[in-house]
């Protein structure tokens, strides 16, 4: 079963961030990102939301594995698909 840390690691790699780069973006040290990815550290909601914003994932996907992208990205993709459907 995939853990939240596994999903976080996958999202980080897909976005092209190293642990050090992600840590700098969210204002922590690389060690903290490593602990998140190994599921040894469970962040408070504010910190988790900050990490999710940087990686463009939802808190729901981070914790439970559902609804991968942020609502904004989903709305944009829907608008793009609708525009192509009208042509």
Secondary structure, DSSP 8 states (H G I E B T S, - for coil): ---HHHHHHHHHHHTT--HHHHHHHHTS-HHHHHHHHTT-----HHHHHHHHHHHT--HHHHHHS---S-HHHHHHHHHHHHHHHH-
